[in-house]
Amino acid sequence: IRNNMAYVRSLAKVEELSFTSGAEKPEGSATAVCGALQVHVLLAGLLDFEEEKKRLRKEIQKVEKDMEVGRGKLENEKFLQKAPADIVKEVKDKVENLSLRLERLKKNLEFFEGLDDR
């Protein structure tokens, strides 16, 4: 990576890129693990954490509402009896995808709420 720092800076659109060994995770940063490396991206100053939490909460509410609608259909005997199998499968798949999305949104919200504790 050191040999390609200019390229990495350009792709990441960052001005500063540094390497350390055994450093603590910087406050207000996101971390990704890449093999034996840990990459810390400073978020402080890039995002308004309160606005991001507000946005995530709103999105969580929307996804939960959409899931409720889908589950309502899947619990409705008349829908299950009358709807074509491909439509029922489509609703099941949508609820499943919404569930995965909800899980990711909640993890993201948890991350941003955790930044307040530091």
N, C-alpha and C positions, 0 to 999 in steps of 0.2 A: 504494500500500500504506500509505503514511504516513497518508492520510486515513481509513483503515479499521483503524488499529492495534488499537483495542479489540475489534473484530469478529475480527480475525486472532488476537489473544491468546486470546479466548474459544474459537474453533474449535480452536486448537492446544493449548489447555489449558496455557498457559505464563504465567508472571507477568511475564517480562521479554522484550522484543522490541527489538532495536536495529539501526540501520543504520550501516554504515561503508563507506568507499570504499577499495579497495586493501588491505584488511586481510588478514593471514595467516590460514590456516585454524586455528581453535582446536584445541588438543590434546584428544583424546578426543571428536571430533565426527564426525558423518556429514554429507556434503555432497550437495545436489541442485542441478542446474543448471536454471534456468528462464529460457530466453531469454538475456538479457544478465546476469541475476542469478545469484548463487550464494547458496544458503541453507545455513547451517551450523546443525545441531542438536546441542547439547551432550548427549552420552550419559553422560558421567561422572556418577556418582551416581544415574542412572536405572536402569542395568543393572549386574549383576554380570558383568563381562566373562568371567571364568573359567567361571562357570556357563553362560553363553551359548555359549562355545566347546565345553564339554562336551555341551550339548544338541545343538549342530550336528553334532558328531562322531558322536553316537549316531544322529541322524537320517540322516546320510550312510551309516552302516553299514546301516541298515534299508533305505534306498532301493537301495543296491548289492545287497543280498540279494534284494530284490524283482525287480530287473532281471535278476539271475542266473537266477531261477526263470523269468521270462518268456522270456529268451533260450534257456534250456534247452528250453522248449516249442517255440520257433520253429526250433530245430536238430533237433528230433525228427521224423524222416520219418513215423512212424506218426501222430503228432499232426496233421501237416500234411495227410496223406492222409485221415484219418478225421473230423477236426473240421470242422464247417460253416464256410463262408467267413466268415460274420459273426463267429464266435468267434475265428478266426485274426486277422481284422482288429482285433478288440477287444484281443487280446494284443499285436499290433504297436503299436497306438495307446498302450496302457498303457506299453510299454517306451519308446516315444518320449517320452511325458509324463514318465516317471520320469527319463529322461536329461536333459530340460530342468530338472527339479526339482533333480537332482543338481548340475548346473552352477550353479544359483542358490545352493544350499546351500554349495558349495565357495567361491564368490565371497564369500558372507557370512562364512564361516570365515576366509578370507584377510583380509578387512577387519578382523575382530576380532583376528587374530594381528598385523596391522600396527599396531594401537593399542599393542601391547607395545613396539614398536620406537621409539616417540616419547618 
